[in-house]
Amino acid sequence: MNDRYDAGHGGDQQYVLVGYDEYGQPVYRQVPDQQVPHQQAYDPYGAQQPQGYGQGYGQDYGYDPYATGHVQQQPTQGYGVDYDTGRQAPTPAYDPYDPYGQTAATGRQTPVAEQNAYIPQQSAPPETPEASEPRAGDASPKRDSAGPEYRTEQFAFVEEPDGDSEDVIDWLNFTENRTERREEAKRRAKSRLIALVVVFAMVAVGGVGYMWWAGMLPGASSDEQTGTTTSAAAQKRDVVVVHLHDTRKGGTSTALLVNNSTAGQGATVLIPNALALTGDDGTTTTLAKSVEDDGSAGTRDGLDTVLGTDIEGTWRLDTPYLNNLVELVGTIDIDTDTDVPDPEAEKKNEAPLVSKGEQQTLSGKMAVAYATYRASGESQDAQLKRFGQVMQGVLRKLSSDADAATTTVKTLAQILDPSLSDKDLGTFLAKLADHAKGGDYKTEPLPVRQDGTLSTEASDSVVKDLLGGTAKSPDAGDAVRVGIRNATGDKDATEQARVVVLNGGYTFLDAGTTDTAQATSQVTYSDAARKQDAIEVAKTLGLPTSAVKKGDTTSSADVSVVLGQNYETTDTTGTGATGTTD
C-alpha cells in the first residue's frame, strides 16, 4: 500500500502535521496550493533539467506534457519565504503543472477549502508564507536549524489512558490496607495481653491479700501484722468444751472442740487437769477441781478467763455414752501407741484388750479403755493424747450431714447441759466431721507448767493460733506454793501428789526424787505464819498432822513435802491400789 498522496485522486494537494489524536495517530490539515515561481517544466522525454535542481526544497517544477520548450526560472532557496526581507517570492502567471489546462486561462489556481485529513506516514509539507508569519500574541516560533518552524498551537498533548493504572492503584491500596490491618491486629493483641496481665495481677494481689487477712499464709498469725489484733484472732470460731467422766475409776478428762469456719479447719485442744483457774470465790483452783466443785458453767467461765476464748457450750460425755457413740458410728480406726489391758480381766497375763499398732480397729469398749488408760509412771498428757485420738476417730466416722449427726446425738439419749441442745451439738459435730474427713483437723495439747500456769511462749501456738485467744494465767496471789519431793520409791507418787495439790488450790512445785526411799513423810515450813498452811497441805495429801514441823523448805516453796513410803498411792492401771501406811 502506497502511503503517499496519489495525484490521480484529487490533485497535488499539500498537508501539514497539526498534532496527534487520543489514539496516538498523526493529525494533518490541508493547506492551499502556492504558485511557485520560476518552475521548470518536467520533460518526460529526457530533456535537460533546469539549473539549480536539487539545491533545496524551495525549487519547484511544473509538468507540461504538451509543451515543446522549457521555461527556466531562477530557483528559490528554502520554502519560498525570504527570511532576510520577509517578502514573498513572485508567482508566475500560470500553473506549470496543469495537465488538463484548467488554470491555463486564468493563470492562477482556485484555492481549495482547508480541511483536515488523516494521512499516515506522510512527511510534513512546506508551510505557506502566511502560515509562517507569527501572529500577534503568539509565542515566538521555535526554529530548527535543519527543519521547519512550529508554533505552540500546532502541538496537542493527549493523555493516553492506561488500562493498567487502575490495577496498580488497586494493588497499592490492597497492600496498604493489608499492612494497616496487620499493624492494627498487633496493636489489639498487645492491648489484650496488657489487659490480661493486669487482670491476673489484680486477682493474684486480691488472693494473697485475702489469704493474709484470713491467716492462711505462713507467719500470718504473728504479732508483726498490722493493727492491734492478729488475723488469727479475727477468725470466726465455734468452741465447745467436752468433759469425759470416767464412771469406773473416777476422774475427768477435758478437751476443747474448735470449728474454725474462716480457715475451714477443726481442732481438738487437750486441757490438763493441772491448769490453774480462778474459782467462783476468786481463789485459785485447778481444772479438775473446778469440774467437780463449780460445775459446767463455772468451769466454762474459768477457761474463758484463762484462755481468752468464748466457749458456747459444755458437753458432758460419760464413758458409757462414749461406748455407745463409737458403736453408733460403726467402730473407729486409729494408731495406738501402747497395749491396753482389759480392765475386767481376772489375770494380768491375759491378752491385751487393745494392741499397739497402726490403724487398729476399736469397738466401743476398746475405745473407752484406750481413752482412759494411763500406764504406771505416765503423766496425764499421755492419757489426754489417747482421748484426743479417740475423739478424732469418732469424728471421721460421724456423718457430715447436720440432720444425720443430730439423729446420732439424739440416739445417745443423753441429758445434755442446758447450754447445748441436741440440734446444736449435732450441727456442730457435723462440721467437725467434715474437717476430719478432709484432713483439715488436728489434735494439740495445751502446754502447762508444773504450777498450773501457762507459758506465753509455749502457749502461743495453741492459744493464739487454734483458739484465737490470749493466755492469761491467774495471779498466784496468796496461793501456797507446795514443793513435792518423791522418796517413796514409786515414780507415780509425784504425779498423783501433783494432781492432789493442784486440786486443793495450791501451787505445785516439783522438787525432784531422792536416790533412796524414806519410810515416813515429812511436811516442813520455814515461816511461822505458814504453819497452818502446812497442816492443811498434810491433810490434803492424806498425811498425819504429826508429820508437820518447822524446817528448811525448797527454793521458792512456802511448804515442802517429802513423800515417804507411808504415802498411799492409787493404781492407775485399774488392777488395784498400792501403797503403805503407818
C-alpha positions in Angstrom: 0.0 0.0 0.0 1.4 3.4 -1.0 1.1 5.8 1.9 1.9 8.8 -0.2 -0.7 11.0 -1.8 -1.9 10.0 -5.3 -2.3 12.9 -7.7 -4.8 10.9 -9.7 -7.3 11.1 -6.8 -7.7 14.7 -6.0 -4.8 16.5 -7.4 -1.5 17.5 -6.0 -2.7 18.8 -2.6 -0.4 19.6 0.4 -1.0 18.7 4.2 0.7 19.9 7.3 1.0 17.9 10.7 -1.0 19.6 13.5 -0.8 17.0 16.3 -1.9 13.6 17.4 -5.3 12.3 18.4 -6.3 10.4 21.5 -5.1 7.1 19.9 -1.6 8.4 19.1 -2.3 8.8 15.3 -0.9 11.9 13.5 -3.4 14.6 12.5 -2.9 16.7 9.3 -4.7 19.6 7.7 -4.8 20.7 4.1 -3.2 23.9 3.1 -3.8 26.0 -0.1 -1.5 25.4 -3.1 1.1 28.0 -3.8 2.0 29.2 -7.2 5.7 28.5 -7.1 7.7 31.0 -9.3 10.2 30.0 -11.8 9.1 26.4 -12.0 10.8 24.2 -14.6 8.6 22.1 -16.7 9.1 18.4 -16.5 10.3 16.8 -19.7 9.2 13.2 -19.8 11.4 12.5 -22.7 14.7 13.2 -21.0 15.1 16.9 -21.7 17.7 18.8 -19.9 16.9 19.5 -16.3 16.7 23.2 -15.3 19.6 24.7 -13.5 19.6 24.6 -9.7 17.8 21.3 -9.5 18.2 19.6 -6.2 19.6 22.6 -4.4 16.8 22.9 -1.9 13.2 22.2 -1.0 12.3 25.6 -2.4 12.9 24.7 -6.1 9.6 23.7 -7.7 9.0 22.3 -11.0 6.0 22.1 -13.3 4.9 19.4 -15.6 3.6 20.2 -19.1 3.3 17.2 -21.3 2.3 19.3 -24.3 5.0 22.0 -24.0 7.9 22.0 -26.5 10.2 24.0 -24.5 11.3 24.7 -21.0 11.0 27.8 -19.1 13.9 28.2 -16.9 13.4 30.1 -13.7 15.8 31.2 -11.0 15.4 28.7 -8.2 14.3 29.9 -4.8 16.1 28.8 -1.7 14.1 27.5 1.4 10.4 27.0 1.5 9.5 30.0 -0.7 9.9 32.7 2.0 12.7 35.3 2.0 13.9 35.3 5.6 16.1 38.3 5.0 13.4 40.7 3.8 10.3 38.9 4.7 8.9 39.4 1.2 7.2 36.6 -0.7 8.7 35.4 -4.0 6.8 36.4 -7.2 4.2 34.0 -8.5 4.1 33.0 -12.2 1.1 33.9 -14.3 0.2 30.3 -14.9 0.5 26.9 -13.1 3.1 25.0 -14.9 1.6 21.8 -13.7 -1.8 21.7 -15.2 -2.3 18.6 -17.4 -5.9 19.4 -18.3 -5.5 23.2 -18.7 -8.0 24.0 -16.1 -6.0 27.0 -14.8 -4.2 28.0 -18.0 -6.7 30.7 -18.9 -6.6 32.4 -15.6 -3.0 31.8 -14.7 -4.0 31.1 -11.0 -5.4 28.1 -9.4 -8.5 28.5 -7.2 -7.6 27.8 -3.6 -9.2 24.7 -2.1 -11.0 24.9 1.1 -8.9 24.0 4.1 -9.8 20.7 5.7 -8.3 18.1 8.0 -7.5 14.6 7.0 -5.7 11.5 8.3 -2.8 10.7 6.1 -0.4 8.2 7.7 3.3 8.2 7.1 3.3 11.4 5.1 6.1 13.9 5.5 5.3 17.4 6.6 4.6 19.6 3.6 6.1 23.1 3.3 4.1 25.8 5.0 2.6 28.7 3.2 4.1 32.1 3.8 1.0 33.3 5.6 1.1 30.4 8.0 4.8 31.0 8.7 4.1 34.6 9.8 3.7 34.8 13.6 0.5 36.3 14.9 0.2 38.9 17.5 0.1 37.4 21.0 1.6 34.1 19.9 4.8 32.9 21.4 7.8 33.2 19.2 8.1 30.1 16.9 10.7 27.5 17.5 13.2 27.0 14.7 15.2 24.0 13.9 18.4 24.7 12.0 17.7 21.7 9.8 13.9 21.8 9.6 10.8 24.0 9.5 9.3 26.2 12.2 6.5 25.2 14.6 4.2 27.2 16.8 2.6 26.3 20.1 -1.0 25.8 18.6 0.4 23.2 16.3 1.0 20.8 19.2 -1.7 18.9 21.0 -0.8 16.8 24.1 -3.2 13.9 24.5 -3.3 12.0 27.8 -3.4 8.4 26.8 -5.5 6.2 29.2 -3.5 3.4 30.8 -5.6 0.3 31.5 -3.0 -0.9 34.0 -3.2 2.2 36.2 -6.4 1.1 37.9 -4.8 -2.3 38.7 -1.7 -0.6 40.1 -3.8 1.6 42.3 -5.9 -1.3 43.5 -2.8 -3.3 44.3 -1.3 -0.4 46.2 -4.5 0.1 48.1 -4.6 -3.7 48.9 -1.0 -3.8 50.2 -1.5 -0.6 52.2 -4.8 -1.9 53.7 -3.2 -5.3 54.4 -0.3 -3.6 56.2 -2.6 -1.4 58.2 -4.7 -4.4 59.2 -1.6 -6.3 60.4 -0.5 -3.3 62.4 -4.0 -2.9 63.9 -4.1 -6.6 64.8 -0.7 -6.3 66.5 -1.9 -3.3 68.5 -5.1 -5.1 69.5 -3.2 -8.2 70.5 -0.8 -6.1 72.6 -3.7 -4.3 74.3 -5.4 -7.6 75.1 -2.1 -9.0 76.5 -1.6 -6.0 78.7 -5.2 -6.2 79.9 -4.9 -9.9 80.7 -1.7 -9.3 82.7 -3.4 -6.5 84.7 -6.3 -8.8 85.5 -4.1 -11.7 86.6 -2.0 -9.3 88.7 -5.2 -7.9 90.4 -6.5 -11.4 91.0 -3.2 -12.5 92.5 -2.9 -9.5 94.7 -6.5 -9.9 95.9 -6.0 -13.6 96.6 -2.8 -13.0 98.5 -4.5 -10.2 100.5 -7.4 -12.4 101.4 -5.1 -15.3 102.5 -3.1 -12.8 104.6 -6.3 -11.5 106.1 -7.6 -15.0 106.8 -4.3 -16.0 108.3 -3.7 -18.7 105.8 -0.2 -17.5 104.9 2.9 -18.7 106.9 3.5 -16.2 109.6 0.2 -14.5 109.2 -0.7 -15.1 112.8 2.4 -13.4 114.1 2.4 -10.1 116.0 4.0 -8.4 113.0 0.7 -8.0 111.3 -0.8 -4.5 111.2 -3.3 -3.4 113.7 -3.8 -4.3 117.4 -5.4 -7.7 116.7 -4.0 -10.5 114.6 -5.8 -12.1 111.8 -5.9 -15.4 113.8 -7.9 -13.6 116.5 -10.3 -12.1 113.9 -11.3 -15.5 112.6 -14.7 -16.9 113.4 -14.6 -19.9 115.7 -17.1 -22.1 117.5 -15.8 -23.7 120.7 -17.4 -26.4 122.8 -15.8 -28.0 125.9 -16.2 -31.7 126.4 -15.6 -33.4 129.8 -15.1 -37.2 129.7 -16.2 -38.6 133.1 -14.7 -42.0 134.0 -17.5 -43.6 135.8 -15.5 -46.7 136.7 -12.2 -45.3 138.1 -13.2 -41.7 138.6 -11.6 -38.6 137.3 -12.2 -36.4 134.2 -10.5 -35.6 131.0 -11.2 -32.2 129.3 -10.8 -31.1 125.7 -11.9 -28.1 123.6 -13.5 -28.9 120.2 -12.9 -26.0 117.8 -14.5 -25.3 114.5 -12.7 -22.5 112.6 -15.2 -21.6 109.9 -13.0 -18.9 108.5 -10.0 -21.1 107.9 -12.0 -24.2 107.2 -10.2 -26.2 109.9 -11.1 -28.2 113.0 -9.1 -28.9 116.1 -9.1 -30.7 119.5 -7.2 -28.9 122.3 -6.4 -31.2 125.2 -6.5 -29.4 128.6 -4.5 -30.9 131.5 -6.3 -31.1 134.8 -3.5 -29.2 136.4 -4.4 -26.0 134.6 -4.8 -23.2 137.2 -8.2 -21.4 137.1 -9.9 -18.8 139.1 -12.8 -20.2 141.1 -16.2 -18.5 141.7 -15.0 -17.1 145.0 -11.9 -15.6 143.4 -9.5 -18.1 144.7 -7.1 -20.1 142.5 -8.1 -23.7 141.7 -7.4 -26.4 139.2 -9.4 -27.5 136.2 -10.1 -30.9 137.7 -11.4 -29.4 141.0 -13.4 -26.8 139.1 -15.2 -29.5 137.2 -16.2 -31.3 140.4 -17.0 -28.2 142.5 -18.0 -25.4 140.2 -19.9 -27.5 137.6 -20.1 -26.8 133.9 -20.9 -23.0 134.0 -18.1 -22.2 136.5 -15.6 -24.2 134.5 -16.5 -22.5 131.2 -16.1 -19.1 132.8 -12.7 -20.1 134.2 -11.5 -21.4 130.9 -12.6 -18.3 129.1 -10.7 -16.1 131.5 -7.5 -18.1 131.3 -7.6 -18.8 127.5 -9.4 -15.7 126.2 -12.0 -17.9 124.5 -15.7 -17.8 124.2 -17.0 -21.3 124.9 -20.5 -21.7 123.6 -21.5 -24.9 125.5 -20.5 -27.8 127.6 -20.8 -31.5 126.5 -20.6 -34.0 129.4 -19.6 -37.3 128.0 -19.6 -40.2 130.5 -17.7 -43.3 129.5 -20.8 -45.4 128.8 -22.1 -42.8 126.3 -18.7 -42.8 124.7 -19.0 -46.6 124.3 -22.4 -46.1 122.7 -21.2 -43.3 120.4 -18.4 -45.5 119.0 -20.9 -48.3 118.4 -23.3 -46.0 116.6 -20.7 -44.8 114.1 -19.5 -48.3 113.5 -16.1 -48.7 115.2 -13.1 -46.5 114.7 -9.6 -46.9 113.2 -6.7 -45.2 115.0 -3.0 -45.7 115.5 -2.5 -46.9 119.1 0.8 -46.2 121.0 0.6 -48.9 123.7 -1.1 -52.2 124.7 -4.1 -51.7 126.9 -5.1 -54.5 129.3 -8.7 -55.5 129.8 -10.0 -53.8 133.0 -12.3 -56.7 133.6 -9.6 -59.4 133.2 -9.1 -61.6 136.2 -5.5 -62.3 135.4 -2.8 -59.9 134.5 -1.2 -62.2 131.9 -4.2 -62.2 129.6 -4.0 -60.8 126.1 -4.4 -57.0 126.0 -7.8 -55.6 125.0 -6.1 -53.1 122.7 -2.9 -53.9 120.9 -0.3 -51.4 119.9 -0.1 -50.7 116.1 -1.3 -48.7 113.2 -4.9 -48.5 112.1 -6.2 -50.6 114.9 -10.0 -51.1 114.7 -11.6 -50.3 118.1 -15.1 -51.2 119.3 -16.9 -49.1 121.9 -15.4 -50.9 124.9 -11.9 -50.9 123.4 -12.2 -47.2 122.6 -13.2 -46.4 126.3 -10.4 -48.4 127.7 -7.8 -46.8 125.4 -9.1 -43.2 126.0 -8.9 -43.6 129.8 -5.7 -45.6 130.1 -2.7 -44.2 131.9 0.3 -46.5 132.4 2.3 -46.6 135.5 4.6 -43.5 135.7 2.9 -41.7 132.8 1.7 -38.2 133.1 -1.9 -37.2 132.3 -0.6 -35.8 129.0 -0.2 -39.3 127.6 -3.8 -40.2 128.6 -5.1 -37.0 127.2 -3.4 -37.8 123.9 -5.2 -41.1 123.7 -8.5 -39.4 124.5 -7.9 -37.0 121.6 -7.2 -39.8 119.2 -10.5 -41.5 120.1 -12.4 -38.2 119.6 -10.9 -37.6 116.2 -11.5 -41.2 115.2 -15.2 -40.8 116.1 -15.5 -37.6 114.1 -14.0 -39.3 111.0 -16.8 -41.9 111.1 -19.6 -39.5 112.0 -21.9 -38.2 109.3 -21.1 -34.8 107.8 -24.8 -34.1 107.4 -26.3 -32.0 110.2 -29.6 -33.9 110.4 -27.9 -37.3 110.4 -25.4 -36.2 113.1 -28.3 -34.8 115.2 -30.1 -38.1 114.9 -27.0 -39.8 116.2 -26.8 -37.4 119.2 -30.4 -38.0 120.0 -30.0 -41.7 119.8 -27.5 -41.5 122.7 -30.3 -40.3 124.9 -28.1 -38.1 127.0 -29.2 -35.4 129.3 -27.2 -32.6 127.9 -26.2 -29.4 129.6 -28.8 -26.6 129.1 -26.1 -24.6 127.2 -26.2 -27.1 124.4 -29.2 -28.7 122.7 -29.3 -31.9 120.6 -29.6 -29.9 117.4 -26.8 -27.5 118.2 -24.5 -30.3 119.2 -25.4 -32.4 116.1 -24.8 -29.5 113.8 -21.5 -28.6 115.5 -20.2 -32.2 115.3 -21.2 -32.5 111.6 -19.0 -29.5 110.8 -16.1 -31.0 112.7 -16.7 -34.4 110.9 -16.4 -32.7 107.6 -13.0 -31.2 108.5 -11.8 -34.5 109.9 -12.7 -36.4 106.7 -11.0 -33.8 104.6 -7.7 -33.9 106.5 -8.2 -30.4 107.9 -8.2 -31.4 111.6 -5.5 -31.6 114.2 -5.2 -32.5 117.9 -2.9 -30.5 120.1 -2.2 -30.5 123.9 -2.1 -27.2 125.8 1.3 -26.7 127.4 1.0 -26.2 131.2 3.8 -25.6 133.6 4.2 -27.5 136.9 2.5 -24.8 138.9 -0.5 -25.0 136.5 0.2 -21.7 134.8 0.6 -21.1 131.1 3.8 -20.1 129.4 3.2 -17.3 127.0 5.8 -18.6 124.6 4.8 -22.2 124.8 1.0 -21.4 124.6 1.1 -19.1 121.6 0.9 -21.8 119.0 -2.2 -23.3 120.7 -4.0 -20.5 122.5 -3.5 -17.9 119.8 -3.4 -19.9 116.6 -6.0 -22.6 117.4 -8.2 -20.8 120.0 -7.7 -17.2 118.8 -7.3 -16.1 122.4 -4.6 -14.8 124.7 -3.0 -16.8 127.6 -3.7 -15.2 130.9 -3.0 -17.4 133.9 -4.5 -16.2 137.2 -2.2 -14.3 139.6 -0.9 -16.7 142.3 -1.6 -14.1 144.9 -1.7 -15.7 148.4 -1.8 -19.3 147.0 0.5 -21.5 148.9 3.4 -22.9 146.9 4.0 -26.6 147.7 7.2 -28.3 146.8 6.9 -32.1 146.4 9.9 -34.4 146.7 9.4 -38.1 146.0 11.1 -40.6 148.4 8.6 -43.4 148.1 10.4 -45.5 145.5 7.3 -45.3 143.3 7.7 -42.9 140.4 3.9 -42.5 140.1 3.8 -40.8 143.5 4.9 -37.4 142.3 2.3 -37.2 139.6 -0.5 -38.3 141.9 0.6 -35.8 144.6 0.7 -33.0 142.0 -2.8 -33.6 141.0 -3.9 -33.7 144.6 -2.1 -30.5 145.4 -3.4 -28.6 142.4 -6.9 -29.8 143.1 -6.5 -28.5 146.6 -5.9 -25.0 145.2 -2.2 -24.9 145.9 0.6 -24.2 143.6 2.7 -27.3 142.8 6.5 -27.2 142.6 8.4 -30.3 141.6 11.4 -30.8 144.0 12.6 -34.0 142.3 13.2 -37.6 143.5 15.6 -39.0 146.2 18.0 -41.7 145.4 16.9 -43.8 148.4 13.4 -44.5 149.7 12.3 -42.9 153.0 9.9 -44.7 155.4 7.9 -41.7 156.6 6.7 -38.5 155.0 7.6 -35.0 156.2 5.9 -31.6 155.9 8.0 -28.6 156.7 7.6 -24.8 156.7 10.2 -22.0 157.3 7.9 -19.1 158.2 5.8 -19.5 161.3 3.0 -17.8 159.5 2.8 -20.8 157.2 2.3 -23.4 159.9 -1.4 -23.6 159.4 -0.9 -23.8 155.7 1.5 -26.8 156.2 -1.2 -28.6 158.3 -3.8 -28.1 155.6 -1.3 -29.4 153.0 -0.7 -32.6 155.1 -4.4 -33.2 155.4 -4.9 -32.7 151.6 -2.2 -35.3 150.9 -3.6 -37.8 153.4 -0.7 -37.5 155.8 -0.9 -37.3 159.6 -0.5 -33.8 161.1 2.3 -35.2 163.2 4.5 -35.0 160.1 4.3 -31.2 160.1 7.3 -29.4 161.6 9.3 -26.2 161.2 12.4 -26.6 159.0 14.0 -25.7 155.7 12.0 -25.6 152.5 12.9 -25.9 148.9 13.6 -22.8 146.9 10.6 -20.6 146.3 8.3 -23.0 148.1 6.1 -22.0 151.1 5.7 -25.6 152.3 7.9 -28.5 151.4 6.7 -32.1 151.4 8.9 -35.3 151.3 6.7 -38.2 150.3 7.7 -41.4 152.2 6.6 -44.9 151.9 3.7 -44.2 154.2 2.2 -42.1 151.4 -0.7 -44.1 149.8 -0.8 -44.2 146.0 -3.6 -45.4 143.8 -3.2 -48.0 141.0 -3.7 -46.1 137.7 -3.9 -49.3 135.7 -7.2 -50.4 137.2 -5.8 -53.6 138.8 -5.9 -52.4 142.4 -4.4 -50.0 144.9 -0.9 -50.0 146.2 0.9 -48.1 149.0 1.9 -48.4 152.6 0.6 -46.7 155.7 2.0 -46.3 159.2 
